[in-house]
Each structure stands twice: as C-alpha cells, then as structure tokens.
Amino acid sequence: MNNGLTTIGKGAFYGCSKLETVNGMNGIKRIDERAFMSTALRGFVSLPACIQYLGDGAFSETFNLA
C-alpha cells in the first residue's frame, strides 16, 4: 500500500547507497527524472501497469538491476 502516493519526485532517492529494494509501487503513475539514480537497487524492480511517465535517467547508474 502506498497511502495515495502517485508520484516519485525528481531525484527523490538519488544517491541512496543503502536502498536495495523498492516495494509498494502499486498506484504510482509517475517516476520523475533521476528518482532512483545511483542507488543500490538489486535484482528486479517491478513497475505497475499504471505507470504513465518514466523520467530520463530514473534508474541510471543503478548497476545491480537485472
């Protein structure tokens, strides 16, 4: 559950070196530019079908994603 969150803002988690997983993306419609850039995300990130916008570089420099 995301408590009504629909947007992950520009650079929201940029550089979060301890962020390895993301859960609760249901209802997210927009992931802005560089939102998860340079994080420690691993494996797979499952994006919901309701995504309407994925900003440039949203997951760039996140090298551990499959």
Secondary structure as UniProt FT lines:
FT   TURN            3..4
FT   STRAND          7..8
FT   TURN            10..15
FT   TURN            17..18
FT   TURN            26..27
FT   STRAND          30..31
FT   TURN            33..38
FT   STRAND          42..43
FT   TURN            49..50
FT   STRAND          53..54
FT   TURN            56..61
FT   STRAND          64..65
//
